[in-house]
């Protein structure tokens, strides 16, 4: 049996586990493989795929794993680094051992991905580019070293010929863009467009150009109001009619295609959105050129779809090219240019290039404050972007200061709005990282109460805040002894 393992039954947990395996759903196969190797090596493992059986209270079980396991194995991938649950789990392990003396957090990278800020200083176990036998040996050897605290070999090492420098990486912090609610005037406008569309279809016909133009306006209004399924159905019908009447390369057909992309992206159908967006972008670039306003707008739509699919490298390449063209053609302060910059900051955050993200976010925020004012929704979104970058770089105090200002401004619009609660949730995480556990607990409790009321108890965002609150309470308890 490997040193450090226990003979207790795996998954029992009455006296704790050797390892709690933290992973995201996309990496379940890896999590199970790692767990199998660890249990075969004699360790006791808690892993959701095996131990959260029917009838289990998964929240309590997860909290037990975080608090009672000797160590947390974080299965690191790009998908994991975008997971709020994953972040909360490794953050709890790190908070329990902030200096790493007990080696309570073991990052196991299954792909060549960056590591979050506090995790970037922790030595990882890298399994990518290894065959199964090599990966098994490497995993168990490194785990044994972590348990014992030393990796001295049994035989004397060879005389060193050269030395390799370890690669450095920078932190990752997830971001999100909530949707906005409409007013009664907005819904009146939507009803007016719908009535006009019905009238035109009866008088002019469903394929008449004026009818199709009204259909486009109504689709956009439905998207703005959050009724994306209705918008998708209408945009698909309009696109089919436009292509039949005008052809696929007509600018009106391509305009409708862009509207359809917006609806699909809002519904989370990023694969279809990318297909339509790529086709639209290529047609516009061929017909009008790469620097035309219509082409650049289509490029933004494609970037959004690529981000939704998690293809952040492709999104970065396209966004950087588009931003350069936008600045040259439209100017640095144009709304579409700033939208491209906002997309690019989000991509840079996800790719862990936080220095570049901070630089661009600071520039974008400065321009939006000057152009739109400090309280505009787009300005506040950029402030959130910058706070993410600062947090990722480990400047938690600066992130806190900015997030507190953003939260105060958002609350004047609505304390229960999705954007406000997202800012509050992320601020609570920064407060935990700064050790202000009392403030973190108070804010997380308020945010959780509001999310339960507005989103429901089973919403993913509600569960995410529950996890943050559990960590804040536990850290506050530890701090008071």
Legacy VTK file of the C-alpha trace (Angstrom):
# vtk DataFile Version 3.0
C-alpha trace
ASCII
DATASET POLYDATA
POINTS 481 float
0.000 0.000 0.000
1.241 3.519 -0.804
2.531 5.456 2.201
-0.077 7.722 3.756
-3.099 5.721 2.634
-5.783 4.489 4.997
-7.423 1.070 5.223
-10.861 2.524 5.905
-13.631 1.903 3.378
-13.517 4.431 0.538
-16.369 6.915 0.600
-17.243 6.159 4.244
-16.104 9.506 5.615
-16.958 8.915 9.270
-13.367 9.817 10.085
-12.684 11.857 6.965
-11.058 11.063 3.638
-7.513 11.269 2.385
-8.634 13.119 -0.742
-11.654 15.032 -1.954
-11.573 15.136 -5.772
-12.853 18.450 -7.116
-13.766 18.568 -10.811
-16.239 19.922 -13.313
-18.725 17.771 -15.230
-16.757 17.991 -18.477
-13.822 16.230 -16.773
-15.709 13.432 -14.988
-13.819 10.714 -16.881
-10.506 12.129 -15.659
-11.826 12.515 -12.110
-12.903 8.871 -12.034
-9.570 7.692 -13.462
-7.622 9.694 -10.877
-9.876 8.472 -8.061
-9.429 4.859 -9.156
-5.644 5.176 -9.135
-5.690 6.770 -5.687
-7.950 4.112 -4.186
-5.858 1.386 -5.824
-2.896 3.003 -4.074
-4.614 2.643 -0.702
-6.073 6.113 -0.231
-9.628 6.954 0.800
-11.322 9.166 -1.773
-14.554 11.161 -1.919
-15.628 11.834 -5.504
-19.037 13.035 -6.623
-19.400 10.518 -9.471
-19.224 7.569 -7.064
-20.259 8.873 -3.656
-23.195 11.191 -4.356
-25.706 8.399 -4.849
-29.511 8.660 -4.874
-30.807 10.070 -1.602
-27.588 11.944 -0.847
-27.789 15.601 0.129
-25.157 16.733 -2.350
-24.596 20.116 -0.699
-23.879 18.619 2.715
-21.773 15.865 1.154
-19.739 18.406 -0.787
-19.225 20.504 2.314
-18.089 17.398 4.215
-15.555 16.683 1.506
-14.206 20.225 1.546
-13.906 20.392 5.335
-13.068 16.796 6.367
-10.787 15.500 3.638
-7.091 15.729 4.419
-6.406 17.143 0.968
-8.299 18.371 -2.082
-7.290 17.195 -5.552
-8.321 19.853 -8.077
-8.647 18.356 -11.577
-7.471 21.371 -13.548
-8.637 22.164 -17.069
-9.927 25.214 -18.904
-13.461 24.036 -18.136
-12.686 23.716 -14.412
-11.202 27.202 -14.296
-14.477 28.586 -15.680
-16.524 26.770 -13.016
-17.746 28.736 -10.002
-18.203 25.511 -8.000
-14.669 24.396 -8.789
-13.285 27.753 -7.763
-15.090 27.645 -4.430
-13.776 24.141 -3.709
-10.106 24.831 -4.344
-10.420 28.206 -2.617
-11.665 26.473 0.532
-8.699 24.075 0.488
-6.284 26.950 -0.028
-7.872 29.001 2.741
-7.378 26.097 5.156
-3.650 26.046 4.325
-2.764 29.516 2.969
1.004 28.983 3.145
0.922 25.485 1.665
2.830 23.954 4.558
0.312 21.104 4.894
-0.060 20.690 1.115
-3.853 20.520 1.408
-4.448 21.583 -2.210
-3.017 19.378 -4.974
-3.631 20.783 -8.473
-3.645 17.957 -11.046
-3.521 19.402 -14.546
-5.087 17.232 -17.254
-4.350 19.778 -19.978
-1.842 22.562 -20.462
-3.921 25.254 -18.788
-2.998 28.166 -16.519
-3.560 28.108 -12.779
-5.547 30.691 -10.753
-3.699 33.372 -8.820
-3.308 31.761 -5.414
-2.869 28.383 -7.087
-0.156 29.622 -9.448
2.437 29.354 -6.672
1.474 25.753 -5.825
3.404 22.966 -7.545
1.030 20.988 -9.749
0.909 17.365 -10.863
0.783 17.358 -14.681
-0.770 14.329 -16.383
-1.186 15.642 -19.928
1.061 14.246 -22.687
1.611 11.026 -20.693
0.445 7.527 -21.548
-1.729 5.708 -18.946
1.156 3.843 -17.321
3.303 6.961 -17.086
0.383 8.981 -15.747
-0.342 6.367 -13.072
3.264 6.310 -11.851
3.594 10.078 -11.999
0.345 10.647 -10.099
1.059 8.187 -7.285
4.690 9.280 -6.944
3.764 12.949 -6.664
0.899 12.210 -4.270
3.238 10.190 -2.057
5.666 13.124 -2.044
2.871 15.507 -1.080
1.755 13.287 1.798
5.276 12.759 3.148
6.437 16.298 2.451
9.614 15.280 0.618
10.653 13.841 -2.749
14.159 12.603 -2.007
15.007 9.707 -4.378
16.183 6.295 -3.173
19.410 6.559 -5.192
21.839 9.397 -5.779
20.882 11.618 -8.734
22.979 11.907 -11.885
25.369 14.820 -12.304
23.292 17.709 -13.745
23.952 18.616 -17.366
21.494 21.481 -17.729
18.620 23.067 -15.864
15.094 23.692 -17.117
13.132 26.738 -16.072
9.635 26.007 -14.869
6.912 27.738 -16.870
5.057 30.557 -15.164
1.350 31.153 -15.338
-1.141 33.768 -14.260
-4.532 33.579 -12.551
-7.996 32.992 -13.919
-11.262 34.483 -12.636
-14.625 33.747 -14.285
-16.926 36.436 -15.413
-20.454 36.584 -16.629
-22.811 38.965 -18.356
-26.347 38.953 -16.888
-29.400 39.948 -18.891
-31.555 43.019 -18.313
-35.273 43.266 -17.743
-37.618 45.416 -19.851
-40.095 48.106 -18.812
-43.807 48.322 -19.541
-43.020 50.775 -22.353
-40.727 48.156 -23.890
-43.488 45.564 -23.880
-45.919 48.075 -25.396
-43.448 48.612 -28.217
-43.161 44.857 -28.707
-46.934 44.487 -28.896
-47.090 47.349 -31.375
-44.537 45.684 -33.648
-46.365 42.378 -33.389
-49.661 44.023 -34.383
-47.926 45.728 -37.312
-46.420 42.429 -38.455
-49.816 40.705 -38.363
-51.348 43.556 -40.365
-48.567 43.532 -42.983
-48.734 39.780 -43.418
-52.453 40.065 -44.101
-52.254 43.065 -46.421
-48.842 42.728 -48.100
-48.012 39.054 -47.683
-45.504 37.227 -45.485
-42.674 37.570 -48.052
-43.051 41.296 -48.727
-39.883 43.273 -47.969
-41.691 45.663 -45.595
-43.164 42.701 -43.724
-39.737 41.106 -43.382
-38.219 44.385 -42.180
-40.847 44.580 -39.424
-40.120 40.954 -38.511
-36.442 41.867 -38.044
-37.377 44.770 -35.757
-39.645 42.553 -33.693
-36.952 39.858 -33.391
-34.487 42.421 -32.041
-37.078 43.746 -29.592
-37.827 40.228 -28.358
-34.119 39.599 -27.799
-33.836 42.838 -25.842
-36.765 41.773 -23.663
-35.252 38.325 -23.055
-37.812 36.345 -25.111
-35.096 34.633 -27.129
-37.001 31.481 -28.060
-39.709 33.524 -29.764
-36.992 35.669 -31.348
-35.206 32.572 -32.663
-38.359 31.162 -34.250
-39.211 34.479 -35.896
-35.639 35.099 -37.099
-35.390 31.603 -38.597
-38.660 32.111 -40.476
-37.563 35.560 -41.689
-34.154 34.285 -42.795
-35.707 31.454 -44.761
-38.037 33.903 -46.536
-35.293 36.466 -47.207
-32.988 33.854 -48.732
-35.827 32.583 -50.907
-36.723 36.071 -52.146
-33.352 37.871 -52.144
-30.659 35.185 -51.980
-28.220 34.208 -49.226
-25.697 36.960 -50.094
-28.132 39.874 -49.956
-27.347 42.315 -47.148
-30.886 42.050 -45.775
-30.512 38.257 -45.539
-27.190 38.673 -43.745
-28.749 41.199 -41.357
-31.418 38.671 -40.403
-28.737 35.999 -39.992
-26.930 38.257 -37.507
-30.155 38.678 -35.534
-30.538 34.897 -35.437
-26.995 34.583 -34.060
-27.900 36.916 -31.186
-30.946 34.822 -30.313
-29.037 31.533 -30.506
-26.182 32.832 -28.349
-28.657 34.096 -25.762
-30.258 30.643 -25.632
-26.882 28.969 -25.141
-26.923 27.218 -28.540
-23.375 28.321 -29.213
-22.592 25.588 -31.747
-25.401 26.646 -34.082
-24.624 30.296 -33.366
-21.021 29.770 -34.439
-22.081 28.009 -37.655
-24.426 30.838 -38.650
-21.995 33.536 -37.466
-19.062 32.072 -39.405
-21.136 31.841 -42.570
-22.369 35.425 -42.149
-18.893 36.767 -41.379
-17.292 35.034 -44.370
-19.997 36.254 -46.753
-19.730 39.848 -45.551
-15.949 39.839 -45.706
-16.083 38.494 -49.272
-18.805 40.908 -50.383
-17.834 44.098 -48.541
-14.281 43.655 -47.285
-12.773 43.077 -43.852
-13.022 46.707 -42.686
-16.681 47.421 -43.403
-18.890 48.159 -40.403
-21.214 45.247 -41.178
-18.278 42.829 -41.344
-16.837 44.058 -38.057
-20.202 43.689 -36.316
-20.456 40.123 -37.645
-16.943 39.465 -36.328
-18.113 40.551 -32.863
-21.018 38.112 -33.089
-18.633 35.298 -34.014
-16.322 36.167 -31.121
-19.293 35.899 -28.757
-20.195 32.463 -30.135
-16.584 31.253 -29.833
-16.481 32.407 -26.214
-19.685 30.497 -25.543
-18.084 27.350 -26.957
-14.968 27.825 -24.840
-12.724 28.279 -27.901
-10.943 31.178 -26.261
-7.777 31.051 -28.351
-9.730 31.433 -31.588
-11.883 34.101 -29.951
-8.786 36.036 -28.879
-7.234 35.946 -32.347
-10.404 37.216 -34.000
-11.160 39.785 -31.280
-7.651 41.257 -31.426
-7.858 41.609 -35.209
-11.369 43.072 -34.989
-10.394 45.562 -32.280
-7.471 46.799 -34.370
-9.765 47.295 -37.373
-12.521 48.887 -35.266
-10.121 51.456 -33.847
-8.811 52.310 -37.305
-12.187 52.456 -39.053
-14.599 53.618 -36.350
-12.384 55.130 -33.694
-11.433 53.987 -30.212
-14.546 55.455 -28.563
-17.161 53.969 -30.907
-19.754 51.747 -29.211
-18.878 48.740 -31.406
-15.168 49.255 -30.712
-15.816 49.264 -26.978
-18.007 46.167 -27.364
-15.101 44.388 -29.067
-12.762 45.495 -26.279
-15.228 44.154 -23.705
-15.292 40.778 -25.489
-11.508 40.679 -25.643
-11.106 41.449 -21.940
-13.373 38.512 -21.129
-11.302 36.238 -23.357
-8.037 37.437 -21.825
-9.459 36.752 -18.357
-10.297 33.184 -19.342
-6.880 32.655 -20.925
-5.168 33.961 -17.761
-3.443 36.860 -19.547
-4.452 39.168 -16.747
-1.809 41.793 -17.381
-3.192 42.370 -20.854
-6.752 42.104 -19.507
-6.094 44.767 -16.887
-4.492 47.152 -19.400
-7.361 46.836 -21.869
-10.041 46.909 -19.150
-8.573 50.092 -17.664
-8.566 51.765 -21.085
-12.117 50.619 -21.860
-13.428 51.730 -18.467
-11.794 55.144 -18.810
-13.354 55.686 -22.249
-16.810 54.523 -21.151
-16.763 56.714 -18.058
-15.920 59.711 -20.219
-18.451 58.863 -22.933
-21.309 57.235 -21.006
-20.822 58.306 -17.392
-19.909 56.372 -14.271
-23.344 54.821 -13.781
-24.057 53.499 -17.286
-24.634 49.733 -17.508
-21.779 49.233 -19.979
-19.430 51.241 -17.759
-20.323 49.074 -14.778
-19.802 45.904 -16.838
-16.304 47.129 -17.686
-15.704 47.898 -14.013
-16.597 44.280 -13.250
-14.150 43.159 -15.952
-11.367 45.195 -14.397
-12.166 43.886 -10.916
-11.890 40.326 -12.275
-8.479 41.094 -13.759
-7.225 42.738 -10.569
-8.430 39.798 -8.498
-6.774 37.400 -10.888
-3.475 39.255 -10.488
-3.783 38.943 -6.721
-4.505 42.648 -6.117
-7.538 41.822 -4.015
-7.658 45.174 -2.226
-7.897 47.100 -5.504
-10.487 44.594 -6.740
-12.470 45.103 -3.533
-12.390 48.892 -3.795
-13.612 48.847 -7.382
-16.236 46.150 -6.742
-17.633 48.017 -3.733
-18.034 51.163 -5.837
-19.662 49.154 -8.643
-22.018 47.422 -6.220
-23.094 50.745 -4.712
-23.883 52.125 -8.172
-25.715 48.981 -9.275
-27.879 48.976 -6.144
-29.230 52.422 -7.039
-30.749 50.804 -10.146
-31.959 47.692 -8.333
-30.617 45.619 -5.452
-32.195 42.425 -6.806
-31.082 42.741 -10.435
-28.965 39.921 -11.819
-26.017 42.241 -12.531
-26.082 43.593 -8.972
-26.099 40.128 -7.430
-23.252 38.963 -9.678
-21.123 41.898 -8.525
-22.025 41.169 -4.891
-21.211 37.464 -5.258
-17.757 38.173 -6.684
-17.063 40.844 -4.070
-17.788 38.286 -1.334
-15.087 36.046 -2.824
-12.564 38.911 -2.745
-13.489 39.615 0.876
-12.744 35.985 1.750
-9.385 36.233 0.027
-8.599 39.374 2.013
-9.508 37.630 5.267
-12.500 39.891 5.979
-14.702 36.897 6.688
-17.337 38.788 8.677
-18.011 41.198 5.810
-17.915 38.298 3.343
-20.467 36.355 5.373
-22.809 39.347 5.699
-22.671 40.091 1.974
-23.021 36.439 0.965
-26.043 36.000 3.263
-27.759 39.015 1.717
-26.900 37.895 -1.824
-28.138 34.366 -1.167
-31.437 35.619 0.236
-32.000 37.795 -2.819
-31.019 35.062 -5.289
-33.346 32.557 -3.645
-36.177 35.059 -3.941
-35.487 36.139 -7.542
-33.983 32.997 -9.109
-35.249 30.178 -6.922
-33.475 27.759 -4.613
-32.384 25.402 -7.406
-30.765 27.942 -9.736
-27.038 27.434 -10.400
-26.223 30.992 -9.293
-28.087 30.415 -6.021
-26.074 27.258 -5.365
-22.854 29.121 -6.178
-23.616 31.747 -3.543
-24.521 29.010 -1.044
-21.024 27.616 -1.507
-19.397 31.020 -1.024
-21.439 31.574 2.139
-20.430 28.166 3.512
-16.765 29.034 2.999
-17.197 32.482 4.561
-18.899 30.996 7.625
-16.260 28.319 8.036
-13.421 30.832 7.719
-15.126 33.165 10.201
-15.462 30.241 12.626
-11.782 29.349 12.208
-10.756 32.974 12.732
-12.626 33.201 16.031
-11.132 29.919 17.204
LINES 1 482
481 0 1 2 3 4 5 6 7 8 9 10 11 12 13 14 15 16 17 18 19 20 21 22 23 24 25 26 27 28 29 30 31 32 33 34 35 36 37 38 39 40 41 42 43 44 45 46 47 48 49 50 51 52 53 54 55 56 57 58 59 60 61 62 63 64 65 66 67 68 69 70 71 72 73 74 75 76 77 78 79 80 81 82 83 84 85 86 87 88 89 90 91 92 93 94 95 96 97 98 99 100 101 102 103 104 105 106 107 108 109 110 111 112 113 114 115 116 117 118 119 120 121 122 123 124 125 126 127 128 129 130 131 132 133 134 135 136 137 138 139 140 141 142 143 144 145 146 147 148 149 150 151 152 153 154 155 156 157 158 159 160 161 162 163 164 165 166 167 168 169 170 171 172 173 174 175 176 177 178 179 180 181 182 183 184 185 186 187 188 189 190 191 192 193 194 195 196 197 198 199 200 201 202 203 204 205 206 207 208 209 210 211 212 213 214 215 216 217 218 219 220 221 222 223 224 225 226 227 228 229 230 231 232 233 234 235 236 237 238 239 240 241 242 243 244 245 246 247 248 249 250 251 252 253 254 255 256 257 258 259 260 261 262 263 264 265 266 267 268 269 270 271 272 273 274 275 276 277 278 279 280 281 282 283 284 285 286 287 288 289 290 291 292 293 294 295 296 297 298 299 300 301 302 303 304 305 306 307 308 309 310 311 312 313 314 315 316 317 318 319 320 321 322 323 324 325 326 327 328 329 330 331 332 333 334 335 336 337 338 339 340 341 342 343 344 345 346 347 348 349 350 351 352 353 354 355 356 357 358 359 360 361 362 363 364 365 366 367 368 369 370 371 372 373 374 375 376 377 378 379 380 381 382 383 384 385 386 387 388 389 390 391 392 393 394 395 396 397 398 399 400 401 402 403 404 405 406 407 408 409 410 411 412 413 414 415 416 417 418 419 420 421 422 423 424 425 426 427 428 429 430 431 432 433 434 435 436 437 438 439 440 441 442 443 444 445 446 447 448 449 450 451 452 453 454 455 456 457 458 459 460 461 462 463 464 465 466 467 468 469 470 471 472 473 474 475 476 477 478 479 480
